[in-house]
Amino acid sequence: MADNSNPGNFANRPKEEVQAAAQKGGQASTTGGFASMDSDKQKEIASQGGQASSGSFEPGSEKAKEAGRKGGSSS
């Protein structure tokens, strides 16, 4: 196993578990989520344009400003 203990890293998982995941061939592991919703419900949520989100930051906070400055750059 690798030194990285991240369970999301396939190198850290047992070989049998990795093989079982690979055999699914890209099939979704869940059936929930936005794509499984009724199209009217999707439109209702989409029309809110992100306003329904609780957000990660207080508007105008220093953390929000810092995150905005970083943009998509890697940390």
All heavy atoms as a GROMACS GRO file, in nm:
protein
  523
    1MET      N    1   0.082  -0.119   0.000
    1MET     CA    2   0.000   0.000   0.000
    1MET      C    3   0.086   0.125   0.000
    1MET      O    4   0.198   0.124   0.046
    1MET     CB    5  -0.091   0.003   0.122
    1MET     CG    6  -0.224  -0.061   0.100
    1MET     SD    7  -0.335  -0.019   0.234
    1MET     CE    8  -0.439  -0.160   0.225
    2ALA      N    9   0.027   0.233  -0.046
    2ALA     CA   10   0.098   0.360  -0.051
    2ALA      C   11   0.102   0.425   0.087
    2ALA      O   12   0.027   0.389   0.176
    2ALA     CB   13   0.031   0.453  -0.151
    3ASP      N   14   0.189   0.525   0.102
    3ASP     CA   15   0.199   0.597   0.228
    3ASP      C   16   0.079   0.688   0.252
    3ASP      O   17   0.049   0.724   0.364
    3ASP     CB   18   0.327   0.680   0.231
    3ASP     CG   19   0.451   0.592   0.238
    3ASP    OD1   20   0.440   0.477   0.284
    3ASP    OD2   21   0.558   0.639   0.196
    4ASN      N   22   0.010   0.726   0.146
    4ASN     CA   23  -0.105   0.815   0.156
    4ASN      C   24  -0.225   0.737   0.212
    4ASN      O   25  -0.264   0.636   0.158
    4ASN     CB   26  -0.137   0.871   0.017
    4ASN     CG   27  -0.251   0.970   0.018
    4ASN    OD1   28  -0.326   0.979   0.114
    4ASN    ND2   29  -0.263   1.044  -0.090
    5SER      N   30  -0.285   0.785   0.321
    5SER     CA   31  -0.396   0.713   0.384
    5SER      C   32  -0.533   0.756   0.331
    5SER      O   33  -0.634   0.720   0.389
    5SER     CB   34  -0.390   0.732   0.535
    5SER     OG   35  -0.406   0.869   0.566
    6ASN      N   36  -0.537   0.830   0.223
    6ASN     CA   37  -0.664   0.876   0.164
    6ASN      C   38  -0.743   0.757   0.115
    6ASN      O   39  -0.702   0.688   0.023
    6ASN     CB   40  -0.635   0.973   0.050
    6ASN     CG   41  -0.759   1.023  -0.019
    6ASN    OD1   42  -0.870   0.978   0.008
    6ASN    ND2   43  -0.740   1.117  -0.109
    7PRO      N   44  -0.863   0.730   0.173
    7PRO     CA   45  -0.942   0.613   0.130
    7PRO      C   46  -0.996   0.627  -0.012
    7PRO      O   47  -1.035   0.529  -0.073
    7PRO     CB   48  -1.054   0.606   0.234
    7PRO     CG   49  -1.064   0.744   0.287
    7PRO     CD   50  -0.926   0.803   0.281
    8GLY      N   51  -0.999   0.749  -0.065
    8GLY     CA   52  -1.046   0.770  -0.202
    8GLY      C   53  -0.942   0.729  -0.305
    8GLY      O   54  -0.971   0.715  -0.423
    9ASN      N   55  -0.820   0.707  -0.261
    9ASN     CA   56  -0.710   0.668  -0.350
    9ASN      C   57  -0.714   0.517  -0.366
    9ASN      O   58  -0.701   0.443  -0.270
    9ASN     CB   59  -0.578   0.713  -0.287
    9ASN     CG   60  -0.460   0.687  -0.375
    9ASN    OD1   61  -0.465   0.606  -0.467
    9ASN    ND2   62  -0.351   0.757  -0.347
   10PHE      N   63  -0.732   0.470  -0.490
   10PHE     CA   64  -0.742   0.327  -0.514
   10PHE      C   65  -0.616   0.252  -0.472
   10PHE      O   66  -0.622   0.133  -0.442
   10PHE     CB   67  -0.775   0.298  -0.660
   10PHE     CG   68  -0.921   0.313  -0.691
   10PHE    CD1   69  -0.968   0.422  -0.761
   10PHE    CD2   70  -1.012   0.218  -0.651
   10PHE    CE1   71  -1.102   0.437  -0.788
   10PHE    CE2   72  -1.147   0.230  -0.678
   10PHE     CZ   73  -1.192   0.341  -0.747
   11ALA      N   74  -0.503   0.318  -0.469
   11ALA     CA   75  -0.379   0.252  -0.428
   11ALA      C   76  -0.384   0.209  -0.281
   11ALA      O   77  -0.310   0.121  -0.240
   11ALA     CB   78  -0.259   0.344  -0.451
   12ASN      N   79  -0.475   0.270  -0.205
   12ASN     CA   80  -0.486   0.240  -0.062
   12ASN      C   81  -0.593   0.137  -0.032
   12ASN      O   82  -0.617   0.105   0.083
   12ASN     CB   83  -0.517   0.368   0.016
   12ASN     CG   84  -0.407   0.469   0.003
   12ASN    OD1   85  -0.290   0.434  -0.005
   12ASN    ND2   86  -0.443   0.595  -0.003
   13ARG      N   87  -0.658   0.085  -0.132
   13ARG     CA   88  -0.767  -0.010  -0.112
   13ARG      C   89  -0.721  -0.152  -0.144
   13ARG      O   90  -0.632  -0.172  -0.223
   13ARG     CB   91  -0.886   0.026  -0.202
   13ARG     CG   92  -0.947   0.159  -0.165
   13ARG     CD   93  -1.068   0.184  -0.249
   13ARG     NE   94  -1.129   0.310  -0.212
   13ARG     CZ   95  -1.242   0.353  -0.261
   13ARG    NH1   96  -1.306   0.282  -0.353
   13ARG    NH2   97  -1.292   0.467  -0.223
   14PRO      N   98  -0.788  -0.250  -0.085
   14PRO     CA   99  -0.753  -0.390  -0.115
   14PRO      C  100  -0.776  -0.419  -0.264
   14PRO      O  101  -0.868  -0.365  -0.327
   14PRO     CB  102  -0.851  -0.471  -0.030
   14PRO     CG  103  -0.898  -0.378   0.076
   14PRO     CD  104  -0.893  -0.240   0.018
   15LYS      N  105  -0.692  -0.505  -0.319
   15LYS     CA  106  -0.697  -0.538  -0.462
   15LYS      C  107  -0.836  -0.586  -0.504
   15LYS      O  108  -0.886  -0.547  -0.609
   15LYS     CB  109  -0.593  -0.646  -0.493
   15LYS     CG  110  -0.584  -0.683  -0.638
   15LYS     CD  111  -0.475  -0.786  -0.661
   15LYS     CE  112  -0.467  -0.826  -0.807
   15LYS     NZ  113  -0.364  -0.925  -0.831
   16GLU      N  114  -0.901  -0.666  -0.421
   16GLU     CA  115  -1.033  -0.720  -0.454
   16GLU      C  116  -1.137  -0.608  -0.466
   16GLU      O  117  -1.224  -0.612  -0.551
   16GLU     CB  118  -1.078  -0.822  -0.348
   16GLU     CG  119  -0.992  -0.946  -0.339
   16GLU     CD  120  -0.860  -0.924  -0.263
   16GLU    OE1  121  -0.849  -0.825  -0.186
   16GLU    OE2  122  -0.769  -1.006  -0.282
   17GLU      N  123  -1.127  -0.511  -0.377
   17GLU     CA  124  -1.221  -0.398  -0.380
   17GLU      C  125  -1.202  -0.315  -0.507
   17GLU      O  126  -1.299  -0.272  -0.569
   17GLU     CB  127  -1.201  -0.311  -0.256
   17GLU     CG  128  -1.303  -0.200  -0.241
   17GLU     CD  129  -1.281  -0.119  -0.114
   17GLU    OE1  130  -1.229  -0.172  -0.015
   17GLU    OE2  131  -1.321  -0.001  -0.116
   18VAL      N  132  -1.078  -0.293  -0.545
   18VAL     CA  133  -1.049  -0.218  -0.667
   18VAL      C  134  -1.101  -0.293  -0.790
   18VAL      O  135  -1.162  -0.234  -0.880
   18VAL     CB  136  -0.897  -0.190  -0.680
   18VAL    CG1  137  -0.864  -0.126  -0.814
   18VAL    CG2  138  -0.850  -0.102  -0.564
   19GLN      N  139  -1.080  -0.424  -0.792
   19GLN     CA  140  -1.128  -0.504  -0.905
   19GLN      C  141  -1.281  -0.501  -0.914
   19GLN      O  142  -1.337  -0.491  -1.023
   19GLN     CB  143  -1.079  -0.648  -0.892
   19GLN     CG  144  -0.931  -0.662  -0.920
   19GLN     CD  145  -0.879  -0.802  -0.894
   19GLN    OE1  146  -0.936  -0.878  -0.815
   19GLN    NE2  147  -0.768  -0.836  -0.959
   20ALA      N  148  -1.349  -0.507  -0.800
   20ALA     CA  149  -1.496  -0.502  -0.799
   20ALA      C  150  -1.545  -0.368  -0.853
   20ALA      O  151  -1.642  -0.363  -0.931
   20ALA     CB  152  -1.548  -0.526  -0.658
   21ALA      N  153  -1.479  -0.260  -0.815
   21ALA     CA  154  -1.518  -0.128  -0.865
   21ALA      C  155  -1.493  -0.118  -1.014
   21ALA      O  156  -1.574  -0.064  -1.089
   21ALA     CB  157  -1.440  -0.020  -0.790
   22ALA      N  158  -1.382  -0.173  -1.060
   22ALA     CA  159  -1.347  -0.168  -1.202
   22ALA      C  160  -1.446  -0.247  -1.288
   22ALA      O  161  -1.476  -0.209  -1.401
   22ALA     CB  162  -1.205  -0.220  -1.224
   23GLN      N  163  -1.499  -0.354  -1.233
   23GLN     CA  164  -1.593  -0.437  -1.307
   23GLN      C  165  -1.725  -0.366  -1.334
   23GLN      O  166  -1.799  -0.403  -1.424
   23GLN     CB  167  -1.619  -0.568  -1.234
   23GLN     CG  168  -1.501  -0.663  -1.242
   23GLN     CD  169  -1.523  -0.790  -1.161
   23GLN    OE1  170  -1.610  -0.796  -1.076
   23GLN    NE2  171  -1.442  -0.890  -1.189
   24LYS      N  172  -1.755  -0.263  -1.257
   24LYS     CA  173  -1.878  -0.188  -1.279
   24LYS      C  174  -1.871  -0.105  -1.407
   24LYS      O  175  -1.973  -0.061  -1.458
   24LYS     CB  176  -1.907  -0.096  -1.160
   24LYS     CG  177  -1.945  -0.172  -1.035
   24LYS     CD  178  -1.979  -0.078  -0.922
   24LYS     CE  179  -2.019  -0.156  -0.798
   24LYS     NZ  180  -2.050  -0.068  -0.686
   25GLY      N  181  -1.753  -0.082  -1.456
   25GLY     CA  182  -1.735  -0.015  -1.584
   25GLY      C  183  -1.799   0.121  -1.598
   25GLY      O  184  -1.858   0.152  -1.700
   26GLY      N  185  -1.788   0.206  -1.497
   26GLY     CA  186  -1.841   0.341  -1.506
   26GLY      C  187  -1.988   0.354  -1.470
   26GLY      O  188  -2.045   0.461  -1.483
   27GLN      N  189  -2.050   0.246  -1.428
   27GLN     CA  190  -2.191   0.255  -1.388
   27GLN      C  191  -2.202   0.338  -1.260
   27GLN      O  192  -2.116   0.331  -1.174
   27GLN     CB  193  -2.248   0.115  -1.361
   27GLN     CG  194  -2.253   0.027  -1.482
   27GLN     CD  195  -2.294  -0.116  -1.446
   27GLN    OE1  196  -2.317  -0.147  -1.331
   27GLN    NE2  197  -2.300  -0.200  -1.546
   28ALA      N  198  -2.307   0.417  -1.251
   28ALA     CA  199  -2.328   0.499  -1.133
   28ALA      C  200  -2.351   0.410  -1.012
   28ALA      O  201  -2.420   0.309  -1.021
   28ALA     CB  202  -2.447   0.591  -1.154
   29SER      N  203  -2.296   0.449  -0.900
   29SER     CA  204  -2.313   0.370  -0.778
   29SER      C  205  -2.441   0.409  -0.704
   29SER      O  206  -2.484   0.339  -0.614
   29SER     CB  207  -2.192   0.388  -0.686
   29SER     OG  208  -2.178   0.523  -0.652
   30THR      N  209  -2.499   0.521  -0.741
   30THR     CA  210  -2.625   0.563  -0.678
   30THR      C  211  -2.725   0.601  -0.785
   30THR      O  212  -2.689   0.628  -0.899
   30THR     CB  213  -2.604   0.685  -0.586
   30THR    OG1  214  -2.558   0.794  -0.665
   30THR    CG2  215  -2.504   0.655  -0.476
   31THR      N  216  -2.850   0.604  -0.748
   31THR     CA  217  -2.953   0.641  -0.845
   31THR      C  218  -3.018   0.774  -0.809
   31THR      O  219  -3.112   0.817  -0.872
   31THR     CB  220  -3.063   0.533  -0.851
   31THR    OG1  221  -3.116   0.515  -0.720
   31THR    CG2  222  -3.007   0.403  -0.904
   32GLY      N  223  -2.969   0.840  -0.704
   32GLY     CA  224  -3.026   0.967  -0.662
   32GLY      C  225  -2.962   1.084  -0.733
   32GLY      O  226  -2.895   1.069  -0.834
   33GLY      N  227  -2.986   1.201  -0.680
   33GLY     CA  228  -2.923   1.320  -0.734
   33GLY      C  229  -3.008   1.396  -0.833
   33GLY      O  230  -3.120   1.358  -0.865
   34PHE      N  231  -2.951   1.504  -0.880
   34PHE     CA  232  -3.022   1.597  -0.969
   34PHE      C  233  -3.072   1.528  -1.096
   34PHE      O  234  -3.184   1.551  -1.140
   34PHE     CB  235  -2.926   1.711  -1.004
   34PHE     CG  236  -2.992   1.829  -1.068
   34PHE    CD1  237  -3.067   1.917  -0.993
   34PHE    CD2  238  -2.977   1.853  -1.203
   34PHE    CE1  239  -3.128   2.028  -1.051
   34PHE    CE2  240  -3.037   1.963  -1.263
   34PHE     CZ  241  -3.112   2.050  -1.186
   35ALA      N  242  -2.989   1.444  -1.155
   35ALA     CA  243  -3.025   1.380  -1.282
   35ALA      C  244  -3.145   1.288  -1.270
   35ALA      O  245  -3.217   1.266  -1.368
   35ALA     CB  246  -2.906   1.303  -1.338
   36SER      N  247  -3.171   1.234  -1.152
   36SER     CA  248  -3.283   1.142  -1.135
   36SER      C  249  -3.414   1.213  -1.099
   36SER      O  250  -3.517   1.149  -1.090
   36SER     CB  251  -3.249   1.038  -1.028
   36SER     OG  252  -3.240   1.100  -0.902
   37MET      N  253  -3.408   1.345  -1.082
   37MET     CA  254  -3.527   1.421  -1.044
   37MET      C  255  -3.620   1.440  -1.163
   37MET      O  256  -3.578   1.439  -1.278
   37MET     CB  257  -3.488   1.559  -0.993
   37MET     CG  258  -3.425   1.562  -0.860
   37MET     SD  259  -3.390   1.733  -0.816
   37MET     CE  260  -3.292   1.707  -0.672
   38ASP      N  261  -3.744   1.463  -1.131
   38ASP     CA  262  -3.844   1.500  -1.230
   38ASP      C  263  -3.797   1.629  -1.299
   38ASP      O  264  -3.740   1.718  -1.236
   38ASP     CB  265  -3.976   1.524  -1.156
   38ASP     CG  266  -4.085   1.577  -1.245
   38ASP    OD1  267  -4.145   1.497  -1.317
   38ASP    OD2  268  -4.109   1.699  -1.241
   39SER      N  269  -3.819   1.641  -1.430
   39SER     CA  270  -3.769   1.757  -1.504
   39SER      C  271  -3.826   1.888  -1.454
   39SER      O  272  -3.758   1.991  -1.455
   39SER     CB  273  -3.795   1.741  -1.654
   39SER     OG  274  -3.934   1.739  -1.681
   40ASP      N  275  -3.949   1.889  -1.406
   40ASP     CA  276  -4.006   2.012  -1.351
   40ASP      C  277  -3.934   2.054  -1.224
   40ASP      O  278  -3.910   2.173  -1.200
   40ASP     CB  279  -4.156   1.995  -1.322
   40ASP     CG  280  -4.240   1.987  -1.448
   40ASP    OD1  281  -4.196   2.042  -1.553
   40ASP    OD2  282  -4.348   1.927  -1.444
   41LYS      N  283  -3.897   1.956  -1.140
   41LYS     CA  284  -3.822   1.985  -1.018
   41LYS      C  285  -3.683   2.038  -1.053
   41LYS      O  286  -3.635   2.133  -0.991
   41LYS     CB  287  -3.811   1.858  -0.932
   41LYS     CG  288  -3.741   1.879  -0.800
   41LYS     CD  289  -3.822   1.965  -0.706
   41LYS     CE  290  -3.755   1.969  -0.570
   41LYS     NZ  291  -3.821   2.064  -0.480
   42GLN      N  292  -3.619   1.980  -1.156
   42GLN     CA  293  -3.489   2.029  -1.200
   42GLN      C  294  -3.499   2.175  -1.244
   42GLN      O  295  -3.415   2.258  -1.208
   42GLN     CB  296  -3.437   1.945  -1.317
   42GLN     CG  297  -3.389   1.808  -1.280
   42GLN     CD  298  -3.338   1.732  -1.401
   42GLN    OE1  299  -3.355   1.773  -1.514
   42GLN    NE2  300  -3.276   1.618  -1.375
   43LYS      N  301  -3.602   2.206  -1.322
   43LYS     CA  302  -3.620   2.344  -1.370
   43LYS      C  303  -3.642   2.440  -1.255
   43LYS      O  304  -3.591   2.552  -1.255
   43LYS     CB  305  -3.738   2.350  -1.468
   43LYS     CG  306  -3.707   2.284  -1.600
   43LYS     CD  307  -3.829   2.283  -1.690
   43LYS     CE  308  -3.801   2.202  -1.816
   43LYS     NZ  309  -3.919   2.189  -1.901
   44GLU      N  310  -3.720   2.396  -1.156
   44GLU     CA  311  -3.747   2.481  -1.039
   44GLU      C  312  -3.617   2.515  -0.966
   44GLU      O  313  -3.591   2.630  -0.932
   44GLU     CB  314  -3.843   2.408  -0.945
   44GLU     CG  315  -3.873   2.483  -0.817
   44GLU     CD  316  -3.954   2.400  -0.719
   44GLU    OE1  317  -4.024   2.307  -0.760
   44GLU    OE2  318  -3.944   2.430  -0.598
   45ILE      N  319  -3.534   2.414  -0.944
   45ILE     CA  320  -3.407   2.434  -0.874
   45ILE      C  321  -3.314   2.520  -0.959
   45ILE      O  322  -3.252   2.615  -0.910
   45ILE     CB  323  -3.341   2.299  -0.839
   45ILE    CG1  324  -3.427   2.228  -0.734
   45ILE    CG2  325  -3.199   2.319  -0.788
   45ILE    CD1  326  -3.385   2.084  -0.708
   46ALA      N  327  -3.303   2.488  -1.087
   46ALA     CA  328  -3.212   2.561  -1.176
   46ALA      C  329  -3.252   2.707  -1.188
   46ALA      O  330  -3.165   2.795  -1.201
   46ALA     CB  331  -3.210   2.494  -1.313
   47SER      N  332  -3.381   2.736  -1.184
   47SER     CA  333  -3.427   2.875  -1.199
   47SER      C  334  -3.385   2.962  -1.081
   47SER      O  335  -3.385   3.084  -1.091
   47SER     CB  336  -3.579   2.879  -1.216
   47SER     OG  337  -3.643   2.846  -1.094
   48GLN      N  338  -3.349   2.900  -0.970
   48GLN     CA  339  -3.306   2.976  -0.853
   48GLN      C  340  -3.163   3.026  -0.867
   48GLN      O  341  -3.118   3.107  -0.787
   48GLN     CB  342  -3.322   2.892  -0.726
   48GLN     CG  343  -3.467   2.860  -0.696
   48GLN     CD  344  -3.484   2.766  -0.580
   48GLN    OE1  345  -3.389   2.734  -0.510
   48GLN    NE2  346  -3.606   2.719  -0.559
   49GLY      N  347  -3.091   2.977  -0.965
   49GLY     CA  348  -2.958   3.027  -0.996
   49GLY      C  349  -2.859   3.026  -0.881
   49GLY      O  350  -2.783   3.120  -0.865
   50GLY      N  351  -2.859   2.924  -0.801
   50GLY     CA  352  -2.765   2.914  -0.691
   50GLY      C  353  -2.812   2.981  -0.563
   50GLY      O  354  -2.746   2.973  -0.460
   51GLN      N  355  -2.924   3.047  -0.566
   51GLN     CA  356  -2.974   3.117  -0.448
   51GLN      C  357  -3.016   3.020  -0.338
   51GLN      O  358  -3.017   3.055  -0.222
   51GLN     CB  359  -3.092   3.208  -0.484
   51GLN     CG  360  -3.053   3.318  -0.580
   51GLN     CD  361  -2.939   3.404  -0.528
   51GLN    OE1  362  -2.944   3.452  -0.416
   51GLN    NE2  363  -2.836   3.421  -0.609
   52ALA      N  364  -3.052   2.897  -0.375
   52ALA     CA  365  -3.094   2.799  -0.276
   52ALA      C  366  -2.976   2.745  -0.196
   52ALA      O  367  -2.993   2.690  -0.089
   52ALA     CB  368  -3.167   2.683  -0.344
   53SER      N  369  -2.857   2.762  -0.248
   53SER     CA  370  -2.738   2.712  -0.180
   53SER      C  371  -2.714   2.792  -0.053
   53SER      O  372  -2.729   2.914  -0.050
   53SER     CB  373  -2.617   2.726  -0.272
   53SER     OG  374  -2.498   2.699  -0.202
   54SER      N  375  -2.674   2.723   0.051
   54SER     CA  376  -2.643   2.793   0.176
   54SER      C  377  -2.509   2.864   0.165
   54SER      O  378  -2.479   2.954   0.242
   54SER     CB  379  -2.641   2.696   0.294
   54SER     OG  380  -2.541   2.598   0.274
   55GLY      N  381  -2.428   2.823   0.068
   55GLY     CA  382  -2.298   2.887   0.048
   55GLY      C  383  -2.195   2.840   0.148
   55GLY      O  384  -2.228   2.782   0.251
   56SER      N  385  -2.070   2.867   0.119
   56SER     CA  386  -1.962   2.824   0.206
   56SER      C  387  -1.909   2.937   0.293
   56SER      O  388  -1.839   2.914   0.389
   56SER     CB  389  -1.847   2.770   0.121
   56SER     OG  390  -1.890   2.660   0.046
   57PHE      N  391  -1.940   3.062   0.255
   57PHE     CA  392  -1.882   3.177   0.323
   57PHE      C  393  -1.989   3.280   0.356
   57PHE      O  394  -2.091   3.288   0.290
   57PHE     CB  395  -1.778   3.245   0.233
   57PHE     CG  396  -1.667   3.156   0.186
   57PHE    CD1  397  -1.665   3.109   0.057
   57PHE    CD2  398  -1.565   3.120   0.271
   57PHE    CE1  399  -1.563   3.026   0.013
   57PHE    CE2  400  -1.463   3.037   0.228
   57PHE     CZ  401  -1.461   2.992   0.099
   58GLU      N  402  -1.960   3.360   0.456
   58GLU     CA  403  -2.042   3.478   0.482
   58GLU      C  404  -2.012   3.576   0.370
   58GLU      O  405  -1.896   3.596   0.335
   58GLU     CB  406  -2.001   3.541   0.616
   58GLU     CG  407  -2.044   3.465   0.738
   58GLU     CD  408  -2.191   3.487   0.768
   58GLU    OE1  409  -2.242   3.598   0.746
   58GLU    OE2  410  -2.254   3.391   0.814
   59PRO      N  411  -2.113   3.639   0.312
   59PRO     CA  412  -2.086   3.737   0.207
   59PRO      C  413  -1.992   3.846   0.257
   59PRO      O  414  -2.011   3.901   0.366
   59PRO     CB  415  -2.225   3.795   0.176
   59PRO     CG  416  -2.320   3.687   0.218
   59PRO     CD  417  -2.255   3.621   0.336
   60GLY      N  418  -1.889   3.875   0.179
   60GLY     CA  419  -1.794   3.980   0.214
   60GLY      C  420  -1.689   3.941   0.316
   60GLY      O  421  -1.608   4.024   0.354
   61SER      N  422  -1.689   3.815   0.362
   61SER     CA  423  -1.591   3.775   0.462
   61SER      C  424  -1.451   3.767   0.401
   61SER      O  425  -1.434   3.756   0.281
   61SER     CB  426  -1.627   3.639   0.523
   61SER     OG  427  -1.602   3.535   0.430
   62GLU      N  428  -1.352   3.775   0.488
   62GLU     CA  429  -1.213   3.767   0.440
   62GLU      C  430  -1.186   3.633   0.373
   62GLU      O  431  -1.115   3.626   0.274
   62GLU     CB  432  -1.115   3.790   0.555
   62GLU     CG  433  -1.101   3.935   0.594
   62GLU     CD  434  -1.058   4.024   0.477
   62GLU    OE1  435  -0.963   3.989   0.404
   62GLU    OE2  436  -1.122   4.128   0.457
   63LYS      N  437  -1.242   3.524   0.427
   63LYS     CA  438  -1.223   3.392   0.365
   63LYS      C  439  -1.282   3.389   0.225
   63LYS      O  440  -1.224   3.331   0.134
   63LYS     CB  441  -1.284   3.282   0.451
   63LYS     CG  442  -1.204   3.248   0.574
   63LYS     CD  443  -1.262   3.126   0.643
   63LYS     CE  444  -1.176   3.087   0.761
   63LYS     NZ  445  -1.223   2.964   0.823
   64ALA      N  446  -1.399   3.451   0.207
   64ALA     CA  447  -1.461   3.456   0.075
   64ALA      C  448  -1.376   3.536  -0.022
   64ALA      O  449  -1.356   3.496  -0.138
   64ALA     CB  450  -1.601   3.516   0.084
   65LYS      N  451  -1.321   3.648   0.025
   65LYS     CA  452  -1.235   3.732  -0.060
   65LYS      C  453  -1.109   3.656  -0.100
   65LYS      O  454  -1.066   3.659  -0.216
   65LYS     CB  455  -1.199   3.861   0.011
   65LYS     CG  456  -1.318   3.954   0.028
   65LYS     CD  457  -1.279   4.077   0.107
   65LYS     CE  458  -1.399   4.163   0.138
   65LYS     NZ  459  -1.367   4.278   0.223
   66GLU      N  460  -1.051   3.584  -0.003
   66GLU     CA  461  -0.929   3.506  -0.031
   66GLU      C  462  -0.956   3.397  -0.133
   66GLU      O  463  -0.880   3.376  -0.227
   66GLU     CB  464  -0.876   3.447   0.098
   66GLU     CG  465  -0.748   3.367   0.080
   66GLU     CD  466  -0.700   3.305   0.210
   66GLU    OE1  467  -0.749   3.341   0.318
   66GLU    OE2  468  -0.611   3.219   0.201
   67ALA      N  469  -1.069   3.327  -0.115
   67ALA     CA  470  -1.106   3.220  -0.208
   67ALA      C  471  -1.130   3.277  -0.348
   67ALA      O  472  -1.090   3.218  -0.448
   67ALA     CB  473  -1.230   3.147  -0.160
   68GLY      N  474  -1.190   3.394  -0.356
   68GLY     CA  475  -1.214   3.458  -0.484
   68GLY      C  476  -1.084   3.497  -0.553
   68GLY      O  477  -1.071   3.486  -0.675
   69ARG      N  478  -0.987   3.543  -0.474
   69ARG     CA  479  -0.857   3.579  -0.533
   69ARG      C  480  -0.785   3.456  -0.586
   69ARG      O  481  -0.721   3.458  -0.690
   69ARG     CB  482  -0.770   3.649  -0.429
   69ARG     CG  483  -0.806   3.794  -0.407
   69ARG     CD  484  -0.700   3.866  -0.324
   69ARG     NE  485  -0.691   3.816  -0.188
   69ARG     CZ  486  -0.765   3.859  -0.087
   69ARG    NH1  487  -0.853   3.955  -0.106
   69ARG    NH2  488  -0.751   3.809   0.035
   70LYS      N  489  -0.797   3.345  -0.513
   70LYS     CA  490  -0.731   3.221  -0.557
   70LYS      C  491  -0.794   3.168  -0.685
   70LYS      O  492  -0.726   3.111  -0.769
   70LYS     CB  493  -0.742   3.113  -0.448
   70LYS     CG  494  -0.649   3.133  -0.332
   70LYS     CD  495  -0.658   3.017  -0.237
   70LYS     CE  496  -0.561   3.028  -0.124
   70LYS     NZ  497  -0.571   2.914  -0.033
   71GLY      N  498  -0.925   3.185  -0.696
   71GLY     CA  499  -0.994   3.135  -0.814
   71GLY      C  500  -0.970   2.987  -0.832
   71GLY      O  501  -0.984   2.909  -0.740
   72GLY      N  502  -0.933   2.946  -0.951
   72GLY     CA  503  -0.911   2.806  -0.979
   72GLY      C  504  -0.769   2.761  -0.960
   72GLY      O  505  -0.734   2.649  -0.996
   73SER      N  506  -0.683   2.845  -0.905
   73SER     CA  507  -0.543   2.805  -0.888
   73SER      C  508  -0.531   2.697  -0.782
   73SER      O  509  -0.609   2.691  -0.689
   73SER     CB  510  -0.457   2.924  -0.850
   73SER     OG  511  -0.494   2.974  -0.724
   74SER      N  512  -0.434   2.611  -0.798
   74SER     CA  513  -0.414   2.503  -0.700
   74SER      C  514  -0.343   2.558  -0.580
   74SER      O  515  -0.264   2.653  -0.588
   74SER     CB  516  -0.336   2.388  -0.761
   74SER     OG  517  -0.210   2.432  -0.801
   75SER      N  518  -0.368   2.499  -0.464
   75SER     CA  519  -0.308   2.548  -0.341
   75SER      C  520  -0.182   2.475  -0.308
   75SER      O  521  -0.152   2.372  -0.353
   75SER     CB  522  -0.406   2.539  -0.225
   75SER     OG  523  -0.463   2.411  -0.220
   0.00000   0.00000   0.00000
